[in-house]
Amino acid sequence: MMPKIDSENQFVVELLTSLRNDKFGLRAWARFLGNSWERSCATARANPSLKRSWTHTTMLIGALALAILVACFMFEGPEKTLRLIPGFLFCAAWLPSDLFWHLGLNRHTRTGKLIPAVGAANTLTWLRGLGASFLLGRLAGGINTPSWLALLVFLCGIVTDILDGAIARRTDTQSTLGQIADGETDFCLYLAIILISIQNGILPLWLGVVMLLRFLIPLMAALSSYFLFTRPVRFGSTIWGKYAGLALCLYFLLLLAPAQLHFFTRLVNLPLLITTLILLIMAPLVQIVQNVPSNLIKKGVRV
């Protein structure tokens, strides 16, 4: 028996169908974005507590972004701060706008009911996104990022990644919004760490590309499913994905470790690298296969 499509998913499917029927033209994109924004505004108007929660989260992100700029000015000087500002502020501004755009997805994964607040778990996820924005802003501004600073931001990202899931489960606020945001922020953080590691000469280019494919393959599969076949993708982690994420996390901790630990890191580098590569290949394949049966069933094909 097919699960019932909720109104939010039905709305997305209708928009995507219209977009595809109009052959992805500029006017079709304008209508798609306009209708999506109107839906988000309607959700905010109909749920004052959710809008108020979004406002508080936005203020927190803004305050922390300002604090980061002040710290950069104090410790690195005005020249680097000015180079940081454009990329960093663009990414930092994108965070609350992306959150507002997806307010309608703040629905409980089990009941489908709209959760009336952004919540601590999602806020932690967006703070991880702010850390990624800082590193991406440095890359965009051509500012060299030392490994110790990248490690510090990465460790903060790991802590928020652990806490957001634990808090969501403890408070029973697991949401589709949280699942999507978690994937987005992880991609941005790992993208920044990979590029910085390549820039600092501690990660070969070919290996960085393989690691990026871990995120890009599921992303491209999801975009294809949405825009070409107008079918929602089932978000959620797999056991392979969890192990791949853990292995990748450990490998970057190894790469960014202080020079004093070089003897230990050299011993475990190769075994951990081989394990990480195997898991990085398997994880996206399993995630794609997990979505194939439901798509085929909807088309009436036996699996």
Residue pairs with C-beta under 8 A, 6 or more apart in sequence:
2 297
2 298
5 13
5 232
6 107
6 112
8 104
8 105
8 107
9 232
11 39
12 226
12 232
13 230
13 231
13 232
15 32
15 35
15 36
16 32
16 226
16 227
16 230
17 230
18 28
18 31
18 32
19 28
19 29
19 31
19 32
19 227
20 227
20 228
20 230
22 28
22 31
24 227
36 101
37 101
39 104
40 100
40 101
40 102
40 103
40 104
43 50
43 103
43 104
43 114
44 50
44 51
44 54
44 100
44 103
45 51
47 103
47 114
47 116
49 116
49 117
50 103
50 106
50 114
50 115
50 116
50 117
50 118
51 103
53 116
53 117
53 118
53 119
54 96
54 99
54 100
54 103
54 118
56 118
57 96
57 99
57 118
57 122
57 123
57 126
58 96
58 99
60 123
60 127
61 92
61 95
61 96
61 126
61 127
61 130
62 92
62 96
64 127
64 130
65 88
65 89
65 92
65 130
65 133
68 88
68 130
68 134
69 81
69 84
69 85
69 88
72 80
72 81
72 84
73 81
76 143
80 141
80 143
83 141
83 142
83 143
84 134
84 137
84 138
84 141
84 143
85 137
85 141
86 137
86 140
86 141
87 136
87 137
87 138
87 139
87 140
87 141
88 133
88 134
88 136
88 137
88 138
88 140
88 141
89 137
90 137
91 129
91 132
91 133
91 136
91 137
91 188
92 130
92 133
92 137
94 133
95 126
95 129
95 130
95 133
96 126
98 184
99 118
99 122
99 126
99 177
99 181
102 177
102 180
102 181
103 177
104 114
105 175
105 176
105 177
105 180
106 114
106 115
106 118
106 122
106 175
106 176
106 177
107 113
107 114
107 115
107 175
107 176
107 177
108 115
108 172
108 173
108 174
108 175
109 174
109 175
109 176
109 179
110 174
115 173
115 175
119 167
119 168
119 171
119 173
119 175
119 178
120 167
120 171
121 163
121 164
121 165
121 167
121 168
121 171
121 173
121 178
122 164
122 175
122 177
122 178
122 181
124 160
124 163
124 164
124 167
125 160
125 164
125 178
125 181
125 182
125 185
126 181
126 185
127 160
128 156
128 157
128 160
128 161
128 164
128 185
128 186
128 189
129 181
129 184
129 185
129 188
129 189
131 153
131 156
131 157
131 160
131 189
132 153
132 157
132 185
132 188
132 189
132 191
132 192
133 188
134 153
135 145
135 150
135 153
135 189
135 192
135 193
135 196
136 188
136 191
136 192
138 144
138 145
138 196
139 145
139 192
139 195
139 196
139 199
144 199
144 200
145 196
145 199
145 200
146 200
147 196
147 197
147 200
147 202
147 255
147 256
148 256
148 258
150 192
150 193
150 196
150 197
150 200
150 256
151 253
151 256
151 257
153 189
154 189
154 193
154 252
154 253
154 256
157 185
157 189
158 249
161 182
161 186
164 178
164 182
165 182
167 173
168 174
168 175
168 178
176 235
179 235
179 236
180 235
183 215
183 235
186 215
186 245
187 215
187 219
190 211
190 212
190 215
190 248
190 252
191 212
191 215
193 252
193 256
194 203
194 208
194 211
194 212
195 208
197 203
197 208
197 252
197 255
197 256
198 204
198 205
198 208
202 255
202 256
203 255
207 273
210 277
210 280
211 248
211 280
213 280
213 284
214 244
214 248
214 280
214 283
214 284
217 284
217 288
218 284
218 287
218 288
221 233
221 284
221 287
221 288
221 291
222 233
225 231
225 232
225 233
225 291
225 295
226 232
226 233
229 295
231 295
231 298
233 291
234 290
234 291
234 294
238 283
238 286
238 287
238 290
240 279
240 282
240 283
240 286
240 287
241 283
241 286
241 287
243 279
243 283
244 276
244 279
244 280
244 282
244 283
245 283
247 272
247 275
247 276
247 279
247 280
248 276
248 279
248 280
250 272
250 276
251 272
251 273
251 276
254 265
254 268
254 269
254 272
255 265
257 265
292 303
293 303
296 302
296 303
297 303
